[in-house]
Amino acid sequence: MSARDLYQELILDHARNPQNFGELEHASAHSHRENISCGDTIDLYLLIEDGRVAEVRFDGQGCALSTASASMMTEAIKGKSLDEVQQLTNHFRSYISGEADDLDAELEDFEAFQGVRQLPARVKCVTLPWVTLADLLGQMGE
Ligand code: ZN
């Protein structure tokens, strides 16, 4: 199997079987966003306890790319402090924009989106969950 096929598998796996999917009651913060160019919608919920992500869930209607990205993102940030979540967000942004080529262990699954970086319309799909996460970090900083 080529690396490209493995990446495809990883994305489809998360898209078919998303982790942390569903509404979260008693969330500390919630945000809704849409990616009009593709039709993706996402609702992201965080429960913060002692400055850490105790629980994170998402739901909505997304394409395989946005769903897989949201699924991987929730796995990456669960249990992290808000500072660490902010760092992961910055790290994701520099990777997806092509500024950085290497990924930390926490985000290594995002290598599956390597080929998407050249496709601006699809980059929006992968970025949607992270932009929504940035909304929530902003809300909590207030
Ligand atoms: Zn999409």
Backbone and ligand atoms as CSV (ligand in chain L), in Angstrom:
chain,resi,resn,atom,element,x,y,z
A,1,MET,N,N,0.842,-1.194,0.000
A,1,MET,CA,C,0.000,0.000,0.000
A,1,MET,C,C,0.885,1.255,0.000
A,2,SER,N,N,0.612,2.192,-0.855
A,2,SER,CA,C,1.414,3.418,-0.896
A,2,SER,C,C,1.038,4.323,0.274
A,3,ALA,N,N,1.910,5.281,0.565
A,3,ALA,CA,C,1.628,6.236,1.643
A,3,ALA,C,C,0.321,6.974,1.349
A,4,ARG,N,N,0.130,7.273,0.079
A,4,ARG,CA,C,-1.071,7.997,-0.312
A,4,ARG,C,C,-2.339,7.192,0.031
A,5,ASP,N,N,-2.296,5.893,-0.232
A,5,ASP,CA,C,-3.438,5.034,0.096
A,5,ASP,C,C,-3.655,4.939,1.601
A,6,LEU,N,N,-2.536,4.874,2.340
A,6,LEU,CA,C,-2.645,4.796,3.796
A,6,LEU,C,C,-3.313,6.052,4.351
A,7,TYR,N,N,-2.917,7.206,3.811
A,7,TYR,CA,C,-3.509,8.470,4.248
A,7,TYR,C,C,-4.998,8.497,3.937
A,8,GLN,N,N,-5.319,8.015,2.739
A,8,GLN,CA,C,-6.721,7.965,2.320
A,8,GLN,C,C,-7.531,7.088,3.279
A,9,GLU,N,N,-6.957,5.954,3.628
A,9,GLU,CA,C,-7.582,5.023,4.570
A,9,GLU,C,C,-7.846,5.688,5.909
A,10,LEU,N,N,-6.821,6.389,6.398
A,10,LEU,CA,C,-6.903,7.037,7.709
A,10,LEU,C,C,-8.037,8.068,7.722
A,11,ILE,N,N,-8.121,8.852,6.652
A,11,ILE,CA,C,-9.177,9.872,6.554
A,11,ILE,C,C,-10.552,9.203,6.499
A,12,LEU,N,N,-10.680,8.177,5.678
A,12,LEU,CA,C,-11.983,7.513,5.539
A,12,LEU,C,C,-12.384,6.817,6.843
A,13,ASP,N,N,-11.396,6.275,7.518
A,13,ASP,CA,C,-11.633,5.612,8.786
A,13,ASP,C,C,-12.245,6.560,9.806
A,14,HIS,N,N,-11.651,7.737,9.930
A,14,HIS,CA,C,-12.175,8.740,10.867
A,14,HIS,C,C,-13.525,9.275,10.390
A,15,ALA,N,N,-13.681,9.418,9.059
A,15,ALA,CA,C,-14.925,9.986,8.538
A,15,ALA,C,C,-16.094,9.026,8.763
A,16,ARG,N,N,-15.830,7.731,8.628
A,16,ARG,CA,C,-16.891,6.732,8.807
A,16,ARG,C,C,-17.204,6.509,10.269
A,17,ASN,N,N,-16.183,6.670,11.078
A,17,ASN,CA,C,-16.282,6.296,12.479
A,17,ASN,C,C,-15.687,7.403,13.347
A,18,PRO,N,N,-16.320,8.599,13.316
A,18,PRO,CA,C,-15.694,9.735,14.000
A,18,PRO,C,C,-15.638,9.549,15.526
A,19,GLN,N,N,-14.523,9.961,16.095
A,19,GLN,CA,C,-14.335,9.905,17.548
A,19,GLN,C,C,-14.967,11.135,18.183
A,20,ASN,N,N,-15.473,10.980,19.377
A,20,ASN,CA,C,-16.021,12.109,20.146
A,20,ASN,C,C,-17.143,12.825,19.379
A,21,PHE,N,N,-17.973,12.044,18.711
A,21,PHE,CA,C,-19.063,12.615,17.921
A,21,PHE,C,C,-20.343,12.667,18.749
A,22,GLY,N,N,-21.055,13.787,18.659
A,22,GLY,CA,C,-22.332,13.932,19.351
A,22,GLY,C,C,-22.350,15.200,20.188
A,23,GLU,N,N,-23.530,15.528,20.690
A,23,GLU,CA,C,-23.672,16.738,21.476
A,23,GLU,C,C,-23.112,16.512,22.880
A,24,LEU,N,N,-22.634,17.573,23.490
A,24,LEU,CA,C,-22.143,17.480,24.867
A,24,LEU,C,C,-22.990,18.387,25.748
A,25,GLU,N,N,-23.703,17.771,26.671
A,25,GLU,CA,C,-24.483,18.574,27.612
A,25,GLU,C,C,-23.541,19.158,28.658
A,26,HIS,N,N,-23.941,20.271,29.239
A,26,HIS,CA,C,-23.134,20.930,30.277
A,26,HIS,C,C,-21.762,21.344,29.757
A,27,ALA,N,N,-21.691,21.712,28.494
A,27,ALA,CA,C,-20.410,22.174,27.947
A,27,ALA,C,C,-20.062,23.542,28.543
A,28,SER,N,N,-18.766,23.777,28.707
A,28,SER,CA,C,-18.311,25.103,29.170
A,28,SER,C,C,-18.381,26.107,28.027
A,29,ALA,N,N,-18.233,25.611,26.816
A,29,ALA,CA,C,-18.237,26.495,25.661
A,29,ALA,C,C,-18.717,25.721,24.443
A,30,HIS,N,N,-19.397,26.439,23.550
A,30,HIS,CA,C,-19.945,25.827,22.343
A,30,HIS,C,C,-19.844,26.832,21.202
A,31,SER,N,N,-19.507,26.360,20.029
A,31,SER,CA,C,-19.492,27.246,18.868
A,31,SER,C,C,-19.966,26.499,17.619
A,32,HIS,N,N,-20.605,27.240,16.736
A,32,HIS,CA,C,-21.123,26.678,15.489
A,32,HIS,C,C,-20.476,27.423,14.322
A,33,ARG,N,N,-20.070,26.674,13.322
A,33,ARG,CA,C,-19.498,27.303,12.125
A,33,ARG,C,C,-19.888,26.532,10.881
A,34,GLU,N,N,-19.839,27.238,9.749
A,34,GLU,CA,C,-20.133,26.604,8.468
A,34,GLU,C,C,-19.050,26.947,7.458
A,35,ASN,N,N,-18.821,26.018,6.571
A,35,ASN,CA,C,-17.915,26.253,5.451
A,35,ASN,C,C,-18.790,26.250,4.202
A,36,ILE,N,N,-19.158,27.455,3.776
A,36,ILE,CA,C,-20.157,27.588,2.715
A,36,ILE,C,C,-19.679,26.969,1.402
A,37,SER,N,N,-18.378,27.042,1.138
A,37,SER,CA,C,-17.882,26.561,-0.161
A,37,SER,C,C,-18.099,25.058,-0.334
A,38,CYS,N,N,-18.185,24.320,0.797
A,38,CYS,CA,C,-18.378,22.867,0.674
A,38,CYS,C,C,-19.717,22.425,1.250
A,39,GLY,N,N,-20.271,23.225,2.168
A,39,GLY,CA,C,-21.523,22.845,2.823
A,39,GLY,C,C,-21.318,22.148,4.153
A,40,ASP,N,N,-20.092,22.191,4.686
A,40,ASP,CA,C,-19.833,21.572,5.988
A,40,ASP,C,C,-20.388,22.445,7.106
A,41,THR,N,N,-20.968,21.791,8.117
A,41,THR,CA,C,-21.345,22.507,9.340
A,41,THR,C,C,-20.754,21.758,10.521
A,42,ILE,N,N,-20.420,22.495,11.554
A,42,ILE,CA,C,-19.897,21.854,12.761
A,42,ILE,C,C,-20.374,22.590,14.010
A,43,ASP,N,N,-20.679,21.809,15.031
A,43,ASP,CA,C,-20.899,22.319,16.374
A,43,ASP,C,C,-19.833,21.682,17.238
A,44,LEU,N,N,-19.094,22.510,17.932
A,44,LEU,CA,C,-18.001,21.999,18.762
A,44,LEU,C,C,-18.272,22.365,20.222
A,45,TYR,N,N,-18.104,21.385,21.087
A,45,TYR,CA,C,-18.394,21.558,22.516
A,45,TYR,C,C,-17.157,21.212,23.336
A,46,LEU,N,N,-16.863,22.046,24.316
A,46,LEU,CA,C,-15.738,21.765,25.223
A,46,LEU,C,C,-16.227,21.804,26.657
A,47,LEU,N,N,-15.744,20.884,27.447
A,47,LEU,CA,C,-15.939,20.954,28.893
A,47,LEU,C,C,-14.559,21.131,29.515
A,48,ILE,N,N,-14.378,22.278,30.162
A,48,ILE,CA,C,-13.086,22.583,30.769
A,48,ILE,C,C,-13.174,22.367,32.275
A,49,GLU,N,N,-12.247,21.599,32.792
A,49,GLU,CA,C,-12.143,21.407,34.243
A,49,GLU,C,C,-10.697,21.585,34.649
A,50,ASP,N,N,-10.473,22.408,35.667
A,50,ASP,CA,C,-9.106,22.690,36.140
A,50,ASP,C,C,-8.184,23.122,34.995
A,51,GLY,N,N,-8.720,23.929,34.095
A,51,GLY,CA,C,-7.893,24.472,33.014
A,51,GLY,C,C,-7.538,23.478,31.927
A,52,ARG,N,N,-8.176,22.309,31.970
A,52,ARG,CA,C,-7.889,21.290,30.951
A,52,ARG,C,C,-9.156,20.879,30.215
A,53,VAL,N,N,-8.979,20.306,29.025
A,53,VAL,CA,C,-10.104,19.812,28.245
A,53,VAL,C,C,-10.519,18.458,28.818
A,54,ALA,N,N,-11.555,18.481,29.660
A,54,ALA,CA,C,-12.021,17.241,30.277
A,54,ALA,C,C,-12.833,16.437,29.266
A,55,GLU,N,N,-13.563,17.157,28.407
A,55,GLU,CA,C,-14.420,16.489,27.426
A,55,GLU,C,C,-14.514,17.379,26.195
A,56,VAL,N,N,-14.534,16.756,25.039
A,56,VAL,CA,C,-14.720,17.517,23.796
A,56,VAL,C,C,-15.554,16.665,22.853
A,57,ARG,N,N,-16.536,17.301,22.226
A,57,ARG,CA,C,-17.354,16.584,21.242
A,57,ARG,C,C,-17.703,17.508,20.104
A,58,PHE,N,N,-18.049,16.896,18.986
A,58,PHE,CA,C,-18.511,17.705,17.858
A,58,PHE,C,C,-19.652,16.976,17.175
A,59,ASP,N,N,-20.526,17.742,16.538
A,59,ASP,CA,C,-21.455,17.126,15.604
A,59,ASP,C,C,-21.720,18.074,14.449
A,60,GLY,N,N,-22.557,17.673,13.524
A,60,GLY,CA,C,-22.794,18.469,12.330
A,60,GLY,C,C,-22.742,17.587,11.107
A,61,GLN,N,N,-22.833,18.236,9.951
A,61,GLN,CA,C,-22.797,17.535,8.676
A,61,GLN,C,C,-21.558,17.985,7.939
A,62,GLY,N,N,-20.618,17.093,7.782
A,62,GLY,CA,C,-19.404,17.501,7.091
A,62,GLY,C,C,-18.996,16.491,6.048
A,63,CYS,N,N,-18.155,16.913,5.128
A,63,CYS,CA,C,-17.579,15.986,4.154
A,63,CYS,C,C,-16.537,15.128,4.874
A,64,ALA,N,N,-15.967,14.171,4.168
A,64,ALA,CA,C,-14.986,13.266,4.788
A,64,ALA,C,C,-13.810,14.043,5.374
A,65,LEU,N,N,-13.360,15.081,4.674
A,65,LEU,CA,C,-12.187,15.824,5.147
A,65,LEU,C,C,-12.470,16.574,6.439
A,66,SER,N,N,-13.592,17.292,6.495
A,66,SER,CA,C,-13.867,18.079,7.704
A,66,SER,C,C,-14.197,17.161,8.883
A,67,THR,N,N,-14.909,16.067,8.605
A,67,THR,CA,C,-15.247,15.133,9.683
A,67,THR,C,C,-13.992,14.455,10.225
A,68,ALA,N,N,-13.116,14.022,9.333
A,68,ALA,CA,C,-11.880,13.363,9.774
A,68,ALA,C,C,-11.002,14.335,10.552
A,69,SER,N,N,-10.930,15.560,10.079
A,69,SER,CA,C,-10.107,16.561,10.761
A,69,SER,C,C,-10.659,16.827,12.168
A,70,ALA,N,N,-11.991,16.950,12.274
A,70,ALA,CA,C,-12.611,17.198,13.589
A,70,ALA,C,C,-12.360,16.017,14.520
A,71,SER,N,N,-12.508,14.812,13.995
A,71,SER,CA,C,-12.302,13.611,14.794
A,71,SER,C,C,-10.859,13.549,15.327
A,72,MET,N,N,-9.895,13.776,14.447
A,72,MET,CA,C,-8.482,13.754,14.861
A,72,MET,C,C,-8.186,14.887,15.844
A,73,MET,N,N,-8.787,16.043,15.594
A,73,MET,CA,C,-8.541,17.196,16.467
A,73,MET,C,C,-9.029,16.925,17.875
A,74,THR,N,N,-10.232,16.332,17.994
A,74,THR,CA,C,-10.758,16.085,19.335
A,74,THR,C,C,-9.864,15.093,20.078
A,75,GLU,N,N,-9.330,14.119,19.362
A,75,GLU,CA,C,-8.420,13.168,20.009
A,75,GLU,C,C,-7.149,13.864,20.482
A,76,ALA,N,N,-6.678,14.809,19.657
A,76,ALA,CA,C,-5.407,15.481,19.969
A,76,ALA,C,C,-5.521,16.415,21.174
A,77,ILE,N,N,-6.706,17.033,21.362
A,77,ILE,CA,C,-6.785,18.067,22.410
A,77,ILE,C,C,-7.348,17.551,23.736
A,78,LYS,N,N,-7.912,16.364,23.727
A,78,LYS,CA,C,-8.519,15.834,24.952
A,78,LYS,C,C,-7.462,15.679,26.042
A,79,GLY,N,N,-7.762,16.232,27.216
A,79,GLY,CA,C,-6.833,16.130,28.340
A,79,GLY,C,C,-5.770,17.219,28.370
A,80,LYS,N,N,-5.707,18.034,27.297
A,80,LYS,CA,C,-4.672,19.069,27.227
A,80,LYS,C,C,-5.103,20.342,27.979
A,81,SER,N,N,-4.104,21.101,28.435
A,81,SER,CA,C,-4.385,22.406,29.035
A,81,SER,C,C,-4.734,23.392,27.917
A,82,LEU,N,N,-5.347,24.508,28.293
A,82,LEU,CA,C,-5.726,25.494,27.270
A,82,LEU,C,C,-4.503,26.040,26.542
A,83,ASP,N,N,-3.401,26.195,27.258
A,83,ASP,CA,C,-2.153,26.642,26.611
A,83,ASP,C,C,-1.688,25.630,25.569
A,84,GLU,N,N,-1.759,24.365,25.937
A,84,GLU,CA,C,-1.333,23.320,25.000
A,84,GLU,C,C,-2.256,23.281,23.786
A,85,VAL,N,N,-3.545,23.484,24.017
A,85,VAL,CA,C,-4.501,23.499,22.902
A,85,VAL,C,C,-4.172,24.656,21.959
A,86,GLN,N,N,-3.834,25.797,22.539
A,86,GLN,CA,C,-3.458,26.950,21.717
A,86,GLN,C,C,-2.218,26.628,20.880
A,87,GLN,N,N,-1.253,25.961,21.499
A,87,GLN,CA,C,-0.026,25.598,20.772
A,87,GLN,C,C,-0.317,24.627,19.636
A,88,LEU,N,N,-1.202,23.659,19.900
A,88,LEU,CA,C,-1.561,22.698,18.849
A,88,LEU,C,C,-2.256,23.415,17.695
A,89,THR,N,N,-3.105,24.392,18.048
A,89,THR,CA,C,-3.810,25.166,17.019
A,89,THR,C,C,-2.807,25.909,16.135
A,90,ASN,N,N,-1.811,26.534,16.764
A,90,ASN,CA,C,-0.784,27.254,15.995
A,90,ASN,C,C,0.007,26.286,15.121
A,91,HIS,N,N,0.295,25.139,15.678
A,91,HIS,CA,C,1.079,24.132,14.976
A,91,HIS,C,C,0.304,23.624,13.742
A,92,PHE,N,N,-0.982,23.337,13.942
A,92,PHE,CA,C,-1.822,22.909,12.821
A,92,PHE,C,C,-1.815,23.968,11.720
A,93,ARG,N,N,-1.992,25.229,12.117
A,93,ARG,CA,C,-2.072,26.311,11.124
A,93,ARG,C,C,-0.795,26.410,10.302
A,94,SER,N,N,0.358,26.299,10.969
A,94,SER,CA,C,1.591,26.440,10.193
A,94,SER,C,C,1.791,25.231,9.283
A,95,TYR,N,N,1.280,24.078,9.698
A,95,TYR,CA,C,1.402,22.898,8.832
A,95,TYR,C,C,0.482,23.008,7.617
A,96,ILE,N,N,-0.780,23.322,7.858
A,96,ILE,CA,C,-1.755,23.291,6.762
A,96,ILE,C,C,-1.488,24.424,5.769
A,97,SER,N,N,-0.892,25.518,6.254
A,97,SER,CA,C,-0.578,26.628,5.349
A,97,SER,C,C,0.712,26.363,4.581
A,98,GLY,N,N,1.440,25.297,4.966
A,98,GLY,CA,C,2.665,24.962,4.253
A,98,GLY,C,C,3.906,25.619,4.828
A,99,GLU,N,N,3.744,26.419,5.911
A,99,GLU,CA,C,4.903,27.067,6.540
A,99,GLU,C,C,5.819,26.032,7.183
A,100,ALA,N,N,5.207,25.017,7.779
A,100,ALA,CA,C,5.986,23.961,8.433
A,100,ALA,C,C,5.685,22.633,7.743
A,101,ASP,N,N,6.687,21.760,7.702
A,101,ASP,CA,C,6.483,20.473,7.043
A,101,ASP,C,C,6.442,19.309,8.016
A,102,ASP,N,N,6.939,19.537,9.226
A,102,ASP,CA,C,6.991,18.453,10.204
A,102,ASP,C,C,5.868,18.606,11.208
A,103,LEU,N,N,5.385,17.463,11.669
A,103,LEU,CA,C,4.298,17.471,12.649
A,103,LEU,C,C,4.777,16.852,13.957
A,104,ASP,N,N,4.372,17.456,15.080
A,104,ASP,CA,C,4.632,16.861,16.392
A,104,ASP,C,C,3.835,15.572,16.514
A,105,ALA,N,N,4.256,14.732,17.451
A,105,ALA,CA,C,3.598,13.437,17.638
A,105,ALA,C,C,2.090,13.575,17.836
A,106,GLU,N,N,1.679,14.610,18.563
A,106,GLU,CA,C,0.246,14.768,18.850
A,106,GLU,C,C,-0.597,14.961,17.601
A,107,LEU,N,N,0.014,15.524,16.581
A,107,LEU,CA,C,-0.749,15.829,15.355
A,107,LEU,C,C,-0.312,14.969,14.181
A,108,GLU,N,N,0.390,13.876,14.444
A,108,GLU,CA,C,0.986,13.130,13.322
A,108,GLU,C,C,-0.057,12.597,12.337
A,109,ASP,N,N,-1.271,12.309,12.807
A,109,ASP,CA,C,-2.304,11.825,11.886
A,109,ASP,C,C,-2.643,12.859,10.811
A,110,PHE,N,N,-2.385,14.126,11.111
A,110,PHE,CA,C,-2.718,15.173,10.144
A,110,PHE,C,C,-1.836,15.126,8.904
A,111,GLU,N,N,-0.807,14.304,8.969
A,111,GLU,CA,C,0.010,14.087,7.790
A,111,GLU,C,C,-0.852,13.545,6.647
A,112,ALA,N,N,-1.959,12.915,7.001
A,112,ALA,CA,C,-2.884,12.396,5.991
A,112,ALA,C,C,-3.405,13.505,5.072
A,113,PHE,N,N,-3.348,14.757,5.560
A,113,PHE,CA,C,-3.878,15.870,4.763
A,113,PHE,C,C,-2.789,16.587,3.966
A,114,GLN,N,N,-1.611,15.998,3.972
A,114,GLN,CA,C,-0.465,16.576,3.276
A,114,GLN,C,C,-0.810,17.039,1.860
A,115,GLY,N,N,-1.446,16.130,1.090
A,115,GLY,CA,C,-1.751,16.429,-0.305
A,115,GLY,C,C,-2.825,17.481,-0.477
A,116,VAL,N,N,-3.610,17.712,0.596
A,116,VAL,CA,C,-4.715,18.671,0.528
A,116,VAL,C,C,-4.193,20.106,0.576
A,117,ARG,N,N,-2.967,20.260,1.074
A,117,ARG,CA,C,-2.446,21.617,1.301
A,117,ARG,C,C,-2.361,22.435,0.019
A,118,GLN,N,N,-2.302,21.755,-1.113
A,118,GLN,CA,C,-2.234,22.467,-2.399
A,118,GLN,C,C,-3.629,22.805,-2.943
A,119,LEU,N,N,-4.658,22.416,-2.227
A,119,LEU,CA,C,-6.028,22.585,-2.732
A,119,LEU,C,C,-6.804,23.544,-1.820
A,120,PRO,N,N,-6.739,24.846,-2.121
A,120,PRO,CA,C,-7.308,25.849,-1.209
A,120,PRO,C,C,-8.752,25.569,-0.795
A,121,ALA,N,N,-9.590,25.075,-1.705
A,121,ALA,CA,C,-11.000,24.844,-1.366
A,121,ALA,C,C,-11.115,23.734,-0.321
A,122,ARG,N,N,-10.262,22.719,-0.431
A,122,ARG,CA,C,-10.308,21.605,0.518
A,122,ARG,C,C,-9.621,21.950,1.837
A,123,VAL,N,N,-8.650,22.850,1.777
A,123,VAL,CA,C,-7.993,23.298,3.016
A,123,VAL,C,C,-9.042,23.872,3.973
A,124,LYS,N,N,-10.039,24.549,3.404
A,124,LYS,CA,C,-11.103,25.126,4.250
A,124,LYS,C,C,-11.852,24.044,5.017
A,125,CYS,N,N,-12.039,22.887,4.388
A,125,CYS,CA,C,-12.726,21.770,5.046
A,125,CYS,C,C,-11.914,21.278,6.246
A,126,VAL,N,N,-10.621,21.107,6.033
A,126,VAL,CA,C,-9.740,20.569,7.077
A,126,VAL,C,C,-9.577,21.581,8.214
A,127,THR,N,N,-9.628,22.858,7.850
A,127,THR,CA,C,-9.383,23.923,8.825
A,127,THR,C,C,-10.624,24.251,9.655
A,128,LEU,N,N,-11.808,23.948,9.121
A,128,LEU,CA,C,-13.067,24.335,9.789
A,128,LEU,C,C,-13.107,23.987,11.290
A,129,PRO,N,N,-12.810,22.735,11.684
A,129,PRO,CA,C,-12.878,22.421,13.114
A,129,PRO,C,C,-11.904,23.262,13.952
A,130,TRP,N,N,-10.761,23.568,13.375
A,130,TRP,CA,C,-9.737,24.323,14.114
A,130,TRP,C,C,-10.124,25.788,14.260
A,131,VAL,N,N,-10.795,26.329,13.251
A,131,VAL,CA,C,-11.267,27.715,13.353
A,131,VAL,C,C,-12.342,27.793,14.444
A,132,THR,N,N,-13.174,26.754,14.496
A,132,THR,CA,C,-14.233,26.694,15.502
A,132,THR,C,C,-13.614,26.568,16.898
A,133,LEU,N,N,-12.551,25.777,16.985
A,133,LEU,CA,C,-11.829,25.648,18.250
A,133,LEU,C,C,-11.239,26.996,18.681
A,134,ALA,N,N,-10.714,27.737,17.708
A,134,ALA,CA,C,-10.145,29.057,18.015
A,134,ALA,C,C,-11.216,29.994,18.567
A,135,ASP,N,N,-12.461,29.890,18.058
A,135,ASP,CA,C,-13.582,30.680,18.612
A,135,ASP,C,C,-13.727,30.391,20.101
A,136,LEU,N,N,-13.688,29.109,20.437
A,136,LEU,CA,C,-13.916,28.702,21.827
A,136,LEU,C,C,-12.775,29.177,22.723
A,137,LEU,N,N,-11.558,29.092,22.223
A,137,LEU,CA,C,-10.414,29.579,23.016
A,137,LEU,C,C,-10.572,31.080,23.244
A,138,GLY,N,N,-11.051,31.774,22.208
A,138,GLY,CA,C,-11.289,33.214,22.333
A,138,GLY,C,C,-12.354,33.512,23.373
A,139,GLN,N,N,-13.439,32.728,23.346
A,139,GLN,CA,C,-14.526,32.913,24.330
A,139,GLN,C,C,-14.010,32.736,25.746
A,140,MET,N,N,-13.115,31.766,25.920
A,140,MET,CA,C,-12.653,31.475,27.279
A,140,MET,C,C,-11.595,32.441,27.755
A,141,GLY,N,N,-10.962,33.117,26.788
A,141,GLY,CA,C,-9.986,34.126,27.164
A,141,GLY,C,C,-10.654,35.415,27.631
A,142,GLU,N,N,-11.968,35.525,27.369
A,142,GLU,CA,C,-12.668,36.788,27.700
A,142,GLU,C,C,-12.967,36.904,29.185
L,1,ZN,ZN,ZN,-15.866,19.921,3.159
